[in-house]
Each structure stands twice: as structure tokens, then as C-alpha cells.
Amino acid sequence: MSAKTTESTLSTLPPNDPATWRNVPQSSVPIDPARVQALLDQEWERFAATTGGSAAQHARAIGTLPMGVPSSFQHWDPYPISIDSAKGAWLRDVDGRPLLDLSMGFGAMLVGHLNPAVVAAVTLALETGTLFVTPSPSATQVAERFQRRFGLELLRFANSGTEATMYAVRTARAYTHRPAIVKIEGGYHGGYDALVVSCKPDLAVAGPEGFPIPVVPFDVAAGTVHVAPYNNLERLQEILSAHSDEIAAVFMEPVLENISIVLPDEGYLAGVRALCDAYGVLLVFDEVKTGLTAGYAGASQRLGVTPDLVCLAKSIGGGLPLAAFGGRAEVMAAVTDGRMPHFGTYNGNPLVMAAAAAVDEICTKEALAAAESVNEGALRAAFDVITRYELPAHTVGFGVKGAITWSTTPVRTYRDYKRTDFGAAELSWLWGVNRGILTPPGLDEQWLVSLAHTAADMTLMVDAFGELAQALRA
């Protein structure tokens, strides 16, 4: 089978900047749902037959941990794989099987598991103290590094993405003296009440596609949250025009990475910036998942749109719990003068500061470009498989992340994402798991190329995908 292909690169980037890919085939052939289901049944049987140790560990864990996991996203039916150790780009599960880690903590392990430089820095810090709960030169030094790298005038440290996003919203509200925010439908920004509104909402209660209704979990006191579709400047303008006197900020990921990878249309982010300026509303970028995975200075600088505040986590900490929020000094003055009190016993502790300094040293422009090159090779090879077998899918990439999206058209919004083929996505994910390729749990089919991954590692993933394509067309 063969088909001509087209490749589109967002022109918001320089012509030769390889940060962003979206490759969509010109033709495809539908997949028989019965074939997908038969292969799923086969693969779940194979999963159960080869993961007895994980099954036993799960049976024990449910006696103490709700769902048997420390974090709800880690669960899947009938049970998740339990990991015993990790190094570089590889994991080993409790059944002794090696697994290529293409989740890498959603970016937290960007420099690889047990990176020698991070381990050395943290080991040295253990000799001087683990927690001071008072200012230390190490926190100032890392703040200066982030100030230079990310272009932040002032910043504060926190311990998780949820903390960073929560405090960014509170800072925006304190600075503007306004209570409401706008968020993007489908976006995930951690567990803060205002930001869990319309996070992957049920479409039965989410309202019309172009005019989504905020969906608020019953146990959440979110305040006023307006919800806009991604890549829809018209609807955002309508919301701001009607409610700007009460809206503190538009809060969004510059690239949506909770529903695979959804790229901004050409000019969309610049348009959001212009609307925020026109209506006197702050723009906050959640770069918890993008950050260094998007490039040396994050997505906002790479995409050429500067927000008022940025939230960072995951990739900046080398596997230790670290987050930060910061931006314009005028806005961060709400923290400086006490309008928005920001506390945290573990903020800026010396262990995570040591790890952060090491990550800053490791993540050079050259190192990140090399990882992007590996990712680009994997994306092109996966697209060749899609083309050869005329699969109803396409590839999407941003920085060192990539995805196979089971749709014949680009995904631009949450509603587009909900129209993708979740049966094929589940099969693709499980097929990889059973062949030693671990992507994040769920159906988003997103991978991450860390500094520890090699082209040979990514060939393993592409080869497994090629075998799946053969099985689907058998």
C-alpha cells in the first residue's frame, strides 16, 4: 500500500526550526473495528500471562492505597505495571522485564533516570543538609539560572505543577483584583479547584462545540471560570468582551499536551496575547509539561509569544519534586508586597536546588537539539509506517515529544480529540506495553525522547508499531 503525503510545519516558527511537526497522509483506509477488538482481546490475554508480579503487587497495594496506586492516573484495568528500578531510558518491572521508558514522567526525567550529574549533585548536597527552611545561596543561584534561561524577571519555587499553577492563578487574581479566569476546554493544569473545570469533560454536559459550558466537578468550589475552545480566537474575544471586568487571566498551555499533542494554529497564540492586551487581562502559560521538553528556554520563547506569568515543573527538576512560577516583576509584586502570600516548607530546598542546577548545566542547546533530532527521526519513521499501510492516523511532534494520533485530520480542539479512534489508540498503547515499550497510561499515545534515548531505542518503538500495522491489515 502507498499514498502520497503532505507535511505541514507551523509557520509561527522559523522555517528550519524542527520543533513542530504535523504529518497527515493524503489517503487512508478505515480499520475494521472487529479486527481491532480481536487484537485487543489477544493482547490483554498476553498482558495477563506475562505480568503476574505486577498483578500480585497490585493485589497487595489495594489494601492500603485507593485504586492500588499513589496517583490516580497511574491506574489502569485490570492493573498497572509495577516498576522495580530504572536507569537511563530503561525501566525494569517486578517481573524482571526491561521496558523502554517513553513516558519519562511526562518530562520529569528529561535528562534520564539516575543521570550521573544529577546523582552526583544531590549526593554532594546530602553532605551539607537536606532542608534548612530559611534562605540559602543555592536557591538564589538556581533562581538566577532560571531568570536567564526562561526570561523571568522574578520567580518563586514550589514543589509540584499543581502548586505552581495554583499560585499563578492566585497571583493573577491578587494583581488584578478580579476573581474569574478563562481556561481552555480539555486542558489539565493540576488539582487546584479553579483549574479542574472542564478538564476532559463529558460531552453530554459540555454544551455546544463552539460555546462550551463550564463543567465543574461536584466536589469543587472553582469560582468563576469561563471555558474557551483551543484555536478559537473568536470565542475567546466574545468572552473577554462580555466579562473582561471580572477576568484576571487567560490560563492555558501554549501547546496542549494532556490530549496527546495539539498544536496552535498559525497566529493563534499571538492573537491570544493581543486579545489579553486589548482587554487588560493577564496571559498565563502552563509550561509544566512543555518547559525544557519544548526547547532550551521553553515553549513561550520558542513560539515567540511572551506571557505575563509562566508555570514550570517536571523537566526542570531531574526527577526530584520541583516547580516554579514567575514572570513580569510588576505582576510578581503581588507576592512581594504580600497581596498573594506564598508559603511552602520545602520550597527551594537544597536537594532539589542541586538537581535543578545540574539539569540546567546538562540541558544545553546542543544536547536538546540532539534529542530533537532523534525524535524527528522516530516521527518520520512512524509516518512512513502510516503511509505504507494507509492507516487512518497521523504523527504530531513538539520539541522532544511525539505522538501517533488516530485521526485522518489534524486535532485542533478537545472536541476533535474526542472524535479520534480510542479503540485503535488503546490497542496501539497495549501492543507497545506487551513488547517492552511503555508510553504514558491512557489513550493519548504521547512519547518523550530524553537525553538518554538513542536512535536505536526509538527504532524499537517504530518496529513494534510496524508489527501492529501488519496485524491490523492482515
C-alpha positions as CSV (number, residue, x, y, z in Angstrom):
1,M,0.0,0.0,0.0
2,S,1.2,3.5,-0.7
3,A,0.0,7.1,-0.6
4,K,1.3,10.5,-1.3
5,T,1.9,12.5,1.8
6,T,2.0,16.1,2.8
7,E,3.9,17.6,5.7
8,S,3.0,21.0,7.3
9,T,5.2,22.9,9.6
10,L,3.7,25.7,11.6
11,S,4.9,29.0,10.2
12,T,4.9,30.5,13.7
13,L,8.4,29.0,13.9
14,P,11.4,29.8,11.8
15,P,11.4,27.9,8.5
16,N,14.1,25.4,9.6
17,D,13.2,25.1,13.2
18,P,12.4,21.4,13.8
19,A,10.4,22.0,17.0
20,T,7.0,21.3,15.5
21,W,5.7,18.6,13.1
22,R,2.3,17.6,11.9
23,N,2.3,15.0,9.2
24,V,-1.1,13.9,7.8
25,P,-1.4,11.3,4.9
26,Q,-3.5,12.3,1.9
27,S,-5.3,9.0,1.9
28,S,-6.1,6.2,4.3
29,V,-8.2,3.0,4.6
30,P,-10.5,2.5,7.6
31,I,-9.7,-0.2,10.1
32,D,-12.2,-2.9,10.8
33,P,-13.4,-2.4,14.4
34,A,-13.9,-6.1,14.8
35,R,-10.2,-6.6,13.9
36,V,-9.2,-4.0,16.5
37,Q,-11.3,-5.8,19.1
38,A,-9.9,-9.2,18.3
39,L,-6.4,-7.9,18.6
40,L,-7.3,-6.1,21.9
41,D,-8.6,-9.4,23.3
42,Q,-5.4,-11.2,22.3
43,E,-3.2,-8.5,23.7
44,W,-5.0,-8.3,27.1
45,E,-4.6,-12.1,27.4
46,R,-0.9,-11.7,26.7
47,F,-0.6,-8.9,29.2
48,A,-2.2,-11.1,32.0
49,A,0.1,-14.0,31.1
50,T,3.3,-12.0,31.4
51,T,2.7,-9.7,34.3
52,G,2.0,-11.9,37.3
53,G,4.3,-10.0,39.5
54,S,2.5,-6.7,38.8
55,A,-0.8,-8.4,39.4
56,A,0.4,-9.6,42.8
57,Q,1.8,-6.2,43.7
58,H,-1.5,-4.6,42.8
59,A,-3.5,-7.1,44.9
60,R,-1.3,-6.1,47.9
61,A,-1.5,-2.3,47.2
62,I,-5.2,-2.1,47.0
63,G,-5.3,-2.9,50.8
64,T,-3.7,0.4,51.6
65,L,-3.8,2.7,48.6
66,P,-7.1,3.7,46.9
67,M,-7.1,2.1,43.4
68,G,-3.8,0.5,44.5
69,V,-1.7,3.4,43.2
70,P,-0.1,6.6,44.7
71,S,-1.7,8.8,42.0
72,S,-5.0,8.1,40.2
73,F,-3.6,8.5,36.7
74,Q,-1.3,5.5,37.3
75,H,-4.1,3.1,37.4
76,W,-5.5,1.1,34.5
77,D,-7.7,-2.0,34.4
78,P,-7.0,-4.7,35.3
79,Y,-3.9,-3.4,37.0
80,P,-0.8,-1.3,36.1
81,I,2.7,-2.5,35.7
82,S,4.8,-2.1,38.8
83,I,8.3,-0.9,38.4
84,D,11.3,-2.1,40.4
85,S,14.2,0.0,39.1
86,A,15.2,2.4,36.3
87,K,18.4,3.7,34.7
88,G,18.9,5.9,31.6
89,A,16.0,5.3,29.2
90,W,15.0,1.9,30.7
91,L,12.8,0.5,33.4
92,R,12.7,-2.9,35.0
93,D,9.3,-4.2,36.3
94,V,8.7,-6.6,39.2
95,D,8.5,-9.5,36.7
96,G,12.1,-8.7,35.6
97,R,11.2,-7.4,32.2
98,P,13.1,-4.5,30.7
99,L,10.8,-1.7,29.4
100,L,11.9,1.2,27.2
101,D,10.5,4.2,29.1
102,L,8.8,6.6,26.6
103,S,6.8,8.2,29.4
104,M,9.7,9.6,31.4
105,G,7.4,11.1,34.0
106,F,5.8,13.3,31.3
107,G,9.1,15.1,31.1
108,A,10.3,14.9,34.6
109,M,13.0,12.5,33.6
110,L,14.1,14.6,30.6
111,V,17.8,14.0,31.5
112,G,17.3,10.3,32.0
113,H,16.8,8.1,35.1
114,L,19.7,8.3,37.5
115,N,21.6,10.8,35.4
116,P,25.1,10.7,36.8
117,A,25.4,14.5,37.0
118,V,22.2,14.8,38.9
119,V,23.1,11.9,41.2
120,A,26.5,13.5,42.0
121,A,25.0,16.9,42.7
122,V,22.3,15.6,45.0
123,T,24.8,13.3,46.8
124,L,27.0,16.3,47.5
125,A,24.1,18.3,48.8
126,L,23.3,15.4,51.2
127,E,26.6,16.2,53.0
128,T,25.5,19.8,53.9
129,G,21.8,19.4,54.7
130,T,18.5,18.3,53.3
131,L,16.3,21.1,54.5
132,F,17.0,24.5,56.1
133,V,13.6,26.2,55.9
134,T,15.5,29.5,55.7
135,P,17.1,31.3,52.7
136,S,20.2,29.6,51.1
137,P,22.6,30.7,48.4
138,S,21.6,27.6,46.4
139,A,18.1,28.8,45.9
140,T,19.3,32.3,44.8
141,Q,21.7,30.7,42.3
142,V,19.1,28.5,40.7
143,A,16.6,31.4,40.6
144,E,19.3,33.4,38.7
145,R,19.8,30.4,36.3
146,F,16.0,30.3,35.6
147,Q,15.8,34.0,35.3
148,R,18.4,33.9,32.5
149,R,17.2,30.8,30.7
150,F,13.4,31.5,30.8
151,G,13.5,35.3,30.7
152,L,11.6,35.7,34.0
153,E,12.1,38.9,35.9
154,L,11.0,37.4,39.3
155,L,10.1,33.8,40.3
156,R,9.3,31.6,43.2
157,F,9.9,27.9,43.7
158,A,7.2,25.3,44.6
159,N,7.1,21.6,44.8
160,S,4.7,20.4,42.1
161,G,2.9,21.6,39.0
162,T,-0.3,21.9,40.9
163,E,1.3,24.3,43.4
164,A,2.8,26.4,40.6
165,T,-0.4,26.7,38.6
166,M,-2.5,27.4,41.8
167,Y,-0.2,30.2,42.9
168,A,0.0,31.6,39.4
169,V,-3.8,31.9,39.4
170,R,-3.8,33.4,42.8
171,T,-1.1,35.9,41.8
172,A,-3.1,37.0,38.8
173,R,-6.2,37.4,40.9
174,A,-4.3,39.4,43.5
175,Y,-2.6,41.6,40.9
176,T,-5.8,42.4,39.0
177,H,-8.3,42.3,41.9
178,R,-10.5,40.2,39.7
179,P,-11.9,36.7,40.6
180,A,-12.5,35.0,37.3
181,I,-10.3,33.2,34.8
182,V,-10.6,31.7,31.3
183,K,-9.2,28.3,30.7
184,I,-9.1,26.0,27.6
185,E,-11.6,23.2,27.3
186,G,-10.0,19.8,27.9
187,G,-6.8,21.2,29.4
188,Y,-5.3,19.8,32.6
189,H,-3.4,22.0,35.0
190,G,-3.2,20.0,38.2
191,G,-5.6,19.7,41.1
192,Y,-6.4,23.3,42.0
193,D,-10.2,23.8,42.0
194,A,-10.3,26.6,39.5
195,L,-8.3,24.6,37.0
196,V,-10.1,21.3,37.1
197,V,-13.1,22.8,35.5
198,S,-13.8,21.2,32.1
199,C,-10.7,19.0,32.2
200,K,-11.7,16.3,29.7
201,P,-15.4,16.9,30.3
202,D,-18.2,14.6,29.4
203,L,-19.5,16.0,26.1
204,A,-23.1,15.1,27.1
205,V,-23.0,18.0,29.6
206,A,-20.3,20.2,28.0
207,G,-22.6,22.2,25.7
208,P,-22.1,23.2,22.0
209,E,-18.7,22.7,20.4
210,G,-18.1,26.3,19.8
211,F,-19.6,27.5,23.0
212,P,-18.6,25.0,25.7
213,I,-20.3,25.2,29.1
214,P,-18.0,25.0,32.1
215,V,-18.2,21.5,33.7
216,V,-17.5,21.7,37.4
217,P,-16.9,18.5,39.4
218,F,-19.4,18.3,42.3
219,D,-16.7,18.5,45.0
220,V,-15.1,21.6,43.6
221,A,-15.6,25.3,44.6
222,A,-14.0,26.8,41.5
223,G,-15.2,30.4,41.5
224,T,-16.0,31.9,38.1
225,V,-14.3,30.0,35.3
226,H,-15.0,30.7,31.6
227,V,-14.2,28.0,29.1
228,A,-13.0,28.6,25.6
229,P,-12.1,26.1,22.8
230,Y,-8.4,26.0,21.8
231,N,-7.5,27.6,18.5
232,N,-10.7,29.7,18.6
233,L,-9.9,33.4,18.9
234,E,-13.5,34.4,18.0
235,R,-15.0,32.7,21.1
236,L,-12.2,34.0,23.3
237,Q,-12.9,37.5,22.2
238,E,-16.6,37.1,22.9
239,I,-15.8,36.0,26.4
240,L,-13.4,38.8,27.1
241,S,-15.6,41.4,25.5
242,A,-18.5,40.4,27.8
243,H,-16.6,39.7,31.0
244,S,-13.2,41.4,31.0
245,D,-14.0,43.5,34.0
246,E,-14.1,40.3,36.1
247,I,-11.4,38.2,34.4
248,A,-7.9,38.1,35.9
249,A,-6.2,35.9,33.3
250,V,-6.4,33.6,30.4
251,F,-4.8,30.4,31.7
252,M,-3.6,27.9,29.1
253,E,-0.9,25.5,27.8
254,P,0.7,27.1,24.8
255,V,0.7,23.6,23.3
256,L,-2.0,21.2,24.7
257,E,-0.2,18.1,26.0
258,N,-2.9,16.4,28.0
259,I,-4.8,15.2,25.0
260,S,-1.8,13.9,23.0
261,I,-0.2,16.9,21.3
262,V,-2.4,19.7,20.0
263,L,-0.6,22.4,18.2
264,P,-1.6,26.1,17.9
265,D,-2.8,27.3,14.6
266,E,-0.6,29.9,12.8
267,G,-1.1,33.2,14.6
268,Y,-3.3,31.8,17.4
269,L,-1.0,32.4,20.3
270,A,-0.1,35.8,19.1
271,G,-3.8,36.5,18.8
272,V,-4.4,35.4,22.4
273,R,-1.7,37.7,23.5
274,A,-3.2,40.6,21.6
275,L,-6.7,40.0,23.0
276,C,-5.3,39.9,26.5
277,D,-3.6,43.2,26.0
278,A,-6.7,44.8,24.4
279,Y,-8.9,43.8,27.3
280,G,-6.4,44.3,30.1
281,V,-6.3,40.6,31.1
282,L,-3.1,38.7,32.1
283,L,-1.9,35.8,30.0
284,V,-0.5,32.8,31.9
285,F,1.2,29.9,30.2
286,D,1.3,26.5,31.9
287,E,4.6,25.0,30.8
288,V,4.6,22.2,33.4
289,K,4.6,19.7,30.5
290,T,6.4,21.7,27.9
291,G,9.2,23.6,29.6
292,L,12.6,22.2,28.6
293,T,11.0,19.5,26.5
294,A,9.9,22.3,24.1
295,G,13.5,23.6,23.8
296,Y,16.2,25.4,25.6
297,A,14.0,28.2,27.0
298,G,10.6,26.6,26.9
299,A,7.6,26.8,24.6
300,S,6.8,30.5,25.0
301,Q,10.2,31.7,23.8
302,R,10.3,29.1,21.1
303,L,6.9,30.0,19.8
304,G,7.6,33.7,20.1
305,V,4.8,34.7,22.4
306,T,5.6,36.1,25.9
307,P,3.0,35.6,28.7
308,D,2.8,37.6,31.9
309,L,3.4,34.5,34.0
310,V,4.8,31.1,33.3
311,C,4.4,27.9,35.4
312,L,7.3,25.3,35.3
313,A,7.8,21.9,36.8
314,K,8.7,18.3,35.7
315,S,11.7,18.8,33.3
316,I,13.5,21.4,35.5
317,G,14.0,19.0,38.5
318,G,15.8,16.0,37.2
319,G,13.3,13.6,38.8
320,L,13.0,15.5,42.1
321,P,9.9,17.4,43.1
322,L,10.4,21.0,41.8
323,A,8.2,23.6,40.3
324,A,8.3,27.4,39.8
325,F,6.1,30.3,38.7
326,G,7.2,33.7,37.7
327,G,7.2,36.4,35.1
328,R,6.9,40.1,34.9
329,A,8.1,41.9,38.1
330,E,5.1,44.1,38.1
331,V,2.8,41.1,38.3
332,M,5.0,39.2,40.8
333,A,4.9,42.3,43.0
334,A,1.6,40.8,44.3
335,V,3.9,38.2,46.0
336,T,6.5,40.8,47.0
337,D,4.1,43.1,48.8
338,G,2.0,40.3,50.4
339,R,-1.2,40.6,48.4
340,M,-0.6,37.0,47.5
341,P,1.1,35.2,50.4
342,H,3.2,32.2,49.1
343,F,4.4,29.6,51.5
344,G,6.0,26.2,51.4
345,T,8.2,24.4,53.9
346,Y,10.1,22.6,51.1
347,N,10.3,25.5,48.6
348,G,13.8,25.8,47.3
349,N,15.3,23.1,49.5
350,P,18.9,22.3,48.9
351,L,18.4,18.8,47.4
352,V,16.2,19.9,44.6
353,M,18.2,23.1,44.0
354,A,21.3,20.9,43.5
355,A,19.3,18.7,41.0
356,A,18.0,21.8,39.2
357,A,21.5,23.3,38.8
358,A,22.7,20.1,37.3
359,V,19.8,19.9,34.9
360,D,20.5,23.5,33.8
361,E,24.1,22.5,33.1
362,I,23.1,19.3,31.2
363,C,20.3,20.8,29.1
364,T,22.4,22.7,26.7
365,K,21.1,23.9,23.3
366,E,23.2,21.2,21.7
367,A,22.0,18.4,23.9
368,L,18.4,19.2,23.4
369,A,18.8,19.6,19.7
370,A,20.4,16.1,19.5
371,A,17.3,14.7,21.4
372,E,15.0,16.5,19.0
373,S,16.8,15.0,16.1
374,V,16.2,11.5,17.4
375,N,12.6,12.4,17.9
376,E,12.3,13.8,14.4
377,G,13.7,10.5,13.1
378,A,11.2,8.5,15.0
379,L,8.3,10.7,13.8
380,R,9.3,10.3,10.2
381,A,9.7,6.6,10.5
382,A,6.4,6.2,12.2
383,F,4.8,8.3,9.5
384,D,6.4,6.0,6.9
385,V,4.5,3.1,8.5
386,I,1.3,5.0,8.5
387,T,1.8,5.8,4.8
388,R,2.8,2.2,3.8
389,Y,-0.3,0.7,5.4
390,E,-2.6,3.6,4.8
391,L,-3.6,3.8,8.4
392,P,-6.2,6.4,9.5
393,A,-3.7,8.1,11.7
394,H,-1.0,10.9,11.6
395,T,2.0,12.0,13.6
396,V,2.4,15.1,15.7
397,G,5.5,16.3,17.4
398,F,6.8,19.2,19.5
399,G,10.3,19.5,20.8
400,V,11.4,16.1,22.1
401,K,7.8,14.8,22.3
402,G,5.9,12.9,19.7
403,A,2.6,11.2,19.2
404,I,0.6,9.0,16.8
405,T,-2.9,10.4,16.6
406,W,-5.7,8.0,15.3
407,S,-7.4,10.6,13.2
408,T,-7.3,11.4,9.5
409,T,-7.5,15.1,10.1
410,P,-5.4,17.4,12.5
411,V,-6.7,17.6,16.0
412,R,-7.1,21.3,16.8
413,T,-9.5,21.2,19.8
414,Y,-10.7,19.0,22.6
415,R,-13.8,18.1,20.6
416,D,-11.5,16.9,17.7
417,Y,-9.6,14.8,20.2
418,K,-12.9,13.2,21.3
419,R,-13.5,12.2,17.7
420,T,-10.3,10.2,17.4
421,D,-10.3,6.4,17.4
422,F,-9.9,5.4,21.1
423,G,-10.1,1.7,20.3
424,A,-7.1,1.9,18.0
425,A,-5.3,4.1,20.5
426,E,-5.8,1.6,23.3
427,L,-4.6,-1.2,21.0
428,S,-1.5,0.7,19.9
429,W,-0.6,1.5,23.5
430,L,-1.1,-2.0,24.8
431,W,0.7,-3.5,21.8
432,G,3.7,-1.5,22.8
433,V,3.5,-2.4,26.5
434,N,3.5,-6.1,25.6
435,R,6.6,-5.6,23.6
436,G,8.6,-3.7,26.2
437,I,7.6,-0.2,25.0
438,L,6.0,1.9,27.8
439,T,4.2,5.1,26.9
440,P,2.0,7.0,29.4
441,P,-1.1,5.2,30.7
442,G,-4.2,6.3,29.0
443,L,-5.1,6.7,25.3
444,D,-3.0,9.8,24.4
445,E,-0.2,7.9,22.7
446,Q,2.5,10.5,23.5
447,W,6.2,9.7,23.9
448,L,9.2,11.6,25.1
449,V,12.7,11.3,23.8
450,S,15.0,12.0,26.8
451,L,18.7,12.9,26.6
452,A,19.3,9.2,27.4
453,H,17.4,7.8,24.5
454,T,19.2,6.7,21.3
455,A,18.0,6.3,17.7
456,A,18.3,2.6,18.2
457,D,15.9,2.8,21.2
458,M,13.3,4.7,19.1
459,T,13.7,2.1,16.3
460,L,12.3,-0.5,18.8
461,M,9.2,1.6,19.1
462,V,8.8,2.1,15.4
463,D,9.4,-1.6,14.7
464,A,6.7,-2.5,17.2
465,F,4.3,0.0,15.5
466,G,5.1,-1.6,12.2
467,E,4.2,-5.0,13.5
468,L,0.9,-3.6,14.7
469,A,0.2,-2.1,11.3
470,Q,0.8,-5.5,9.7
471,A,-1.5,-7.2,12.2
472,L,-4.2,-4.6,11.5
473,R,-4.0,-5.2,7.8
474,A,-3.6,-9.0,7.9
